[in-house]
Amino acid sequence: MKFTEFLDLVALCNGEEISYQSIAVDCGVSANSIKNYIQILEDTLVAFQLPGFTKTRKRKSISRAKLYFFDIGVVNSLAGRGEIMAGSELFGKAFEHFIVLEVRAFLSYSRKDVNMYYWRSTSQFEVDLVLGTKWAIEIKSTTMVRNKHLKGIRALKEENNIENFAMVSCDTNERVTNDNITIFPWEQFLQKLWQGQIIP
């Protein structure tokens, strides 16, 4: 029964940083039990952890991992969600989840030895996906990328330890900013990803 409650709760936390203690309190079990439950999800390939990227010097990084389920539909079913409307917060989370899953699938199928991370500073700058030292990728469901969407990626760019920077969005035009951040419409990004143009 406790594990069922855990599944329902952790689905609501999909794509968020894992706080064992917080989930344990909500489920009425120990933090060690939550760690064991999450290990079961990983062992059965139901979910995976995205570690925090900590190789920064200018800004202190958070090391807690995020947890993602293997399938967006499973998350929505466990969380009891109905239709997700474009432009909503849930749509944004599902869009991020979708892109993360596609990148993970590509790296697995193509047998690329590239580690996946996310980055968040203690001052709350964040980048959704860091691929080794090759790419830092922010994921937003916006249809018009503006400077306010690029604050996190520009903060990480200041570290000078990652080669390429990108925003994947629902924008319609691929372009490059003055400071060399590529704005990808998601279809073009995935096409280039699976053609081996993003990670050769």
C-alpha positions in Angstrom: 0.0 0.0 0.0 2.8 2.4 0.9 4.5 1.7 -2.4 1.3 2.5 -4.3 1.0 5.8 -2.4 4.7 6.5 -3.3 4.1 5.9 -7.0 1.2 8.4 -7.0 3.2 11.0 -5.2 6.4 10.6 -7.1 4.5 11.0 -10.4 3.5 14.4 -9.2 7.2 15.1 -8.6 8.3 13.9 -12.1 11.1 16.2 -13.4 11.7 17.8 -10.0 14.6 17.4 -7.6 14.3 14.4 -5.3 13.8 15.2 -1.7 13.8 11.8 0.1 12.8 13.3 3.4 9.9 15.3 2.0 8.5 12.3 0.1 9.1 10.1 3.2 7.0 12.4 5.4 4.2 12.5 2.8 4.2 8.7 2.5 4.6 7.9 6.2 7.8 5.8 5.7 11.5 6.4 6.3 13.8 8.2 3.9 15.7 4.9 3.4 12.5 3.3 2.2 12.0 6.0 -0.3 15.6 5.5 -1.6 14.8 1.8 -1.9 11.6 2.5 -3.7 13.4 4.8 -6.2 16.0 2.1 -6.7 13.2 -0.3 -7.6 11.9 2.1 -10.2 15.4 2.4 -11.7 16.1 -1.3 -11.6 12.9 -2.0 -13.5 13.6 0.8 -16.0 10.4 2.6 -14.9 12.3 5.8 -14.0 15.8 7.2 -14.1 17.7 9.9 -12.3 19.3 13.0 -13.9 22.2 14.1 -11.7 23.0 17.7 -10.9 25.9 19.2 -12.9 28.4 20.5 -10.3 31.4 21.5 -12.4 31.0 25.2 -11.8 33.1 27.7 -10.0 31.4 31.1 -10.3 28.1 29.9 -8.9 27.6 27.1 -6.4 25.6 24.2 -7.9 22.9 22.0 -6.4 23.8 18.3 -6.4 20.4 16.7 -5.9 19.2 14.5 -8.8 15.9 14.9 -10.6 13.7 11.9 -11.3 12.0 11.2 -14.6 9.6 8.4 -15.6 10.3 6.4 -18.8 7.0 7.6 -20.4 5.0 10.8 -20.3 1.7 8.9 -20.5 2.5 6.8 -17.4 3.2 9.9 -15.4 -0.1 11.5 -16.5 -2.0 8.4 -15.6 -0.5 8.0 -12.2 -1.0 11.7 -11.5 -4.6 11.5 -12.6 -4.3 14.1 -15.3 -6.7 14.6 -18.2 -6.0 16.6 -21.3 -3.0 18.9 -21.0 -3.6 22.2 -22.7 -1.0 24.0 -24.7 0.4 27.0 -22.9 -0.3 25.6 -19.4 2.4 24.8 -16.8 1.7 21.1 -17.2 2.3 21.4 -20.9 5.6 23.0 -20.3 6.6 20.2 -17.9 5.5 17.5 -20.4 7.4 19.2 -23.2 10.6 19.2 -21.2 10.0 15.6 -20.3 9.5 14.7 -24.0 12.8 16.3 -25.1 14.8 14.7 -22.2 13.4 11.3 -23.2 14.3 11.8 -26.9 17.8 12.8 -26.1 18.2 9.9 -23.7 16.8 7.5 -26.3 19.2 8.9 -29.0 22.3 8.5 -26.7 21.3 4.9 -25.9 20.4 3.8 -29.4 23.5 5.4 -30.9 25.7 4.2 -28.0 27.2 7.6 -27.4 29.3 7.9 -24.2 27.8 11.2 -23.1 26.5 11.8 -19.6 23.2 13.6 -19.0 22.8 16.2 -16.3 20.8 19.2 -15.4 22.2 22.3 -13.7 20.7 24.6 -11.0 22.6 27.1 -9.0 21.8 27.9 -5.3 20.8 31.3 -6.7 18.1 29.5 -8.8 19.6 29.8 -12.3 18.8 26.6 -14.1 19.5 24.7 -17.3 17.3 21.7 -18.1 19.9 19.5 -19.8 23.7 19.3 -19.9 25.3 16.8 -22.2 28.8 16.2 -20.8 30.8 19.2 -21.8 29.3 19.3 -25.3 25.9 21.0 -24.9 23.9 23.0 -22.4 20.2 22.9 -23.5 17.3 24.9 -22.0 13.9 23.6 -22.9 10.9 25.9 -22.9 7.5 25.4 -24.5 7.2 29.1 -25.4 6.4 30.0 -29.0 8.6 33.1 -28.9 12.0 32.8 -27.1 13.0 36.1 -25.5 15.9 37.2 -23.4 14.1 36.4 -20.1 14.1 32.7 -21.2 17.9 32.7 -21.6 19.0 33.8 -18.2 19.8 30.4 -16.9 21.8 29.3 -20.0 23.7 32.6 -20.0 24.6 32.1 -16.4 26.0 28.7 -17.1 27.8 30.0 -20.3 29.8 32.3 -18.0 31.6 29.2 -16.6 33.3 28.7 -20.0 33.4 24.9 -19.6 30.8 23.8 -22.1 31.2 24.0 -25.9 27.7 24.7 -27.2 24.5 26.3 -25.9 20.9 25.9 -27.2 17.3 26.6 -26.5 14.7 24.0 -27.7 11.2 25.5 -27.9 8.0 25.7 -29.8 9.4 28.8 -31.6 9.0 28.6 -35.4 12.4 30.0 -36.5 15.8 28.6 -36.0 18.3 31.3 -35.3 21.5 32.1 -33.3 21.7 34.9 -30.7 24.5 37.5 -30.7 26.2 35.5 -27.9 26.0 32.3 -29.9 23.1 30.5 -28.3 21.2 28.5 -31.0 17.4 28.7 -30.8 15.9 25.4 -32.1 12.3 24.7 -33.0 11.8 21.3 -31.4 11.2 19.5 -34.7 14.4 20.8 -36.2 16.3 19.9 -33.0 15.1 16.4 -33.0 15.7 15.9 -36.7 19.3 17.1 -36.3 19.7 15.0 -33.1 18.7 11.8 -34.8 20.8 12.6 -37.9 23.8 12.8 -35.7 24.4 16.6 -36.2 24.0 17.6 -32.5 26.1 14.8 -31.0 28.3 13.4 -33.9 
